[in-house]
Amino acid sequence: MKTIECMDEMQSIGQEARANGKKIALVPTMGYLHRGHASLMEEGRKRADLLVVSIFVNPTQFGVGEDFDSYPRDMENDRAVAEAAGVDYIFAPRAVDMYPSGYQTYVNVEELTLPLCGANRPGHFRGVTTVVTKLFNLIAPNVALFGRKDYQQLAVIRQMVADLNMQVEVIGMPIVRDADGLAMSSRNSYLSPAERVSALCLSRSIRTVKAAFHGGERSVAALKKIVIDTIGKEACAVIDYVEFRHCTTLAPMDRADEQTVLALAVKIGKTRLIDNGILGEE
Ligand code: PAF
């Protein structure tokens, strides 16, 4: 496994591999790799000849006052996780190379980025779609793998790839959870032990809503109340949003069906966590 910082070098490797008929899989990440990322890499390994993981804490997707500076970083551990998953190249560019002085081009998906995380994190998805486009141009992957924990991000990237005719197959991979249900996230490292226990209210409320749905409840107002009551029991939890949306269009729904996704963002102390579940799935 080799770590590459230089954008030209990465681009040459990608182009040469494609010219030789090799299939490239890309797992874009911001590092601090965990089992969720490892599951993406393992799937990428099965689908391609060359597996690249990008590690880049992308400044353009963080708003003012967000956690760009404190975002956890641990390159040594990231190398070990990537190596164990069979990665060929880590691409870890420098921010000054990705966004040199005078940089002025951004990619923006419109409607899909307005609700949910887009409503409270203006500019976030514009930063995500811009950096993902740059990574696609630099690495030339045939396949790119993203986790379904960032549900809206995945929908936005699919939309961008379709709208801009990008020749990349986007694979959404299931959420990986700890044994107690907490969805794996690099930001879980911010939680104190007590907050980590409180954070279980996200997955608990998804499980409780799914049980009510499978028991016949279809009213989104009633299902939403279950989430609000479950999360309301945790003193340090503050809801950012609780939304029931169509799982592909993200259109709001009054009546739930098998295609409804429950998407949540909740602040546990100072840490903002997201989670989701499709009601029709076990
Ligand atoms: O999901 C992430 O880690 C980031 O948003 C991504 C897709 C790597 C873009 O910076």
Residues whose N, C-alpha, C, O or C-beta is under 5 A from the ligand:
A	BS01	PAF	P28 T29 M30 F56 N58 V128 V131
